[in-house]
Amino acid sequence: MRKSKKKTKHIKVYLLFGTIITFILILIASTLGRQELNGPQRLALEIIGKGQYVITRITTGISNVWYGYINLLDVRDENERLRQELDKFKTTNIAYREAVATNVRLSKLLQVKDTLPPPTLTAQIVGRDPSLWFRTIIIDRGSSEGVEKGMPVVTVEGVVGQILDASPNYSKVLLANDPNSAIDVLVQKNRVQGIIKGKGSSGLHLLYVLKNADVEEGDRIVTSGLGDIFPKGLPVGSVARVTKSKRGMFQKIEVEPAVDFTQLEYLIIIMRESSLAEQNFEKNNH
């Protein structure tokens, strides 16, 4: 410890002595003006010049490092600003694409709406039933707008299901692929009649078609119009598989739904004119 302290003191003395000598040399050089330098003076000037050169290089290096650091901070700030702007543009682009896609879907929905018997009502899905026993969805239209149990629900691709229940502002729709659903249908090519029943996520069954009926894979299935629920001719699906067993009277027919029940967003409710007229009558009397 004592040796290190002594070394420190010696270093300080040497630095002080060097500083004094340098200062004396600078004074000597500055007092000479334009006089011709002798040998010791030239040596002093050489030492002073060398010292100033070293100091200038060190100062310049430090200055360059400092300004480089400042510039690096500016570049980092600029990069952060550009990144934020890029994120903003990405968000705007996503919103724009979603708006365009929604506009396309609604335009197609309106085209289908024009082909359906009036009155109709457009609805949006706001929820799904998490239960494993029922295939249902919740829509943002209810009894206050004339929605009633049993009304058919369709989309651009075809039949979705029927209104199961309605509150003033919301309704529950029983999907066509629910096992509790039943829809009267026809095989489009030859008008063979049957009943479509849901079988959950695995699609639909076409029931009560006799063995001698001509039904093949790819045949289109449409609503029959019987039962005064669904209008005639709405797409329900297409035949995916036909099995004719030796036992029983009927064929076993599996149907691929026309609608992708996992991709539903906007729907059309086919209203009953009587219910709408009754609603308007009640409003006028109140």
C-alpha positions, 0 to 999 in steps of 0.5 A: 500500500505504501509503495503504491502511494509513493508511486502515485506521488512520484507520478504526480510530481513528474506530471507537474514538473512536465507541465511547468517545463512545457509552460516555460518552453511556450513562454520562451517560444512566444517571446522570441517573435520572428528572431532566428532560433538557436539549437536549444530553442529549435529543440524546445519548438520541436517538443512543443509542436510534438506535444500540441500535435499529440493533444490535437489528435487526441482532442480530434479523436474524442470530438469525432467519437462524441459526434459519432455517438450523437449521430448514432443517437439521432439515427436510433431516434430516426429508426424508432420514428420510422418503425412507428410510422411503418407500424401505423401504415401496416395497421392502416393497411390491415384495416383497409383490407378488412374494410374492402373484404367486408364491403365485398361480402356485404355486396354479395349479401345484398345481391342474394337479398334481392333474389329472396322473397321480401321482407328480409333482414340483414344480421351480424353474428355476435357470438357462438354457443360453446355447448357441445350439445347444440350448434347455435349462434347469436345474431344482433337482431331480435323480436323488436325488429320482427324476428320470430322463432322458426324464421329461416336464416341464409347467407350467400352460399346457402342455408344456414339454419332457423331462428331458435329463440329471440329476445328484443335485441338478439336471436339464437340461430339453430344451425343446419348441421345441428342434429336437432335440425331438419329441413325438407329438400330435393335432389336438384337434378331429378326432384327426389325428396328427402330430409336433411339432418345435421350430424355436427361438425362432420356435415349433413345426412340426407334421409328417407331416400329410397334405394331405387332413387338415382342419387350420385356423388356431386348431386346438388341438394336444394330446399323443397319449399315444403313446410312453408319455412324455407323458400324453394330452391335455396342451396343446402349442399352437395352429395359427398357419399352414397351407400346402399346397404342390403338391409333397410329401404333407404340409402345412406347419403352424406352431404357436404354443406354449401355453407362453411359454418366456421366462417359465418359473419353476416346473414339474412333472415327471411321474415314473415310478412304477417309478423312485420305487419303485426309489429307495424300495427302495434306501433301505430296503435301505441 
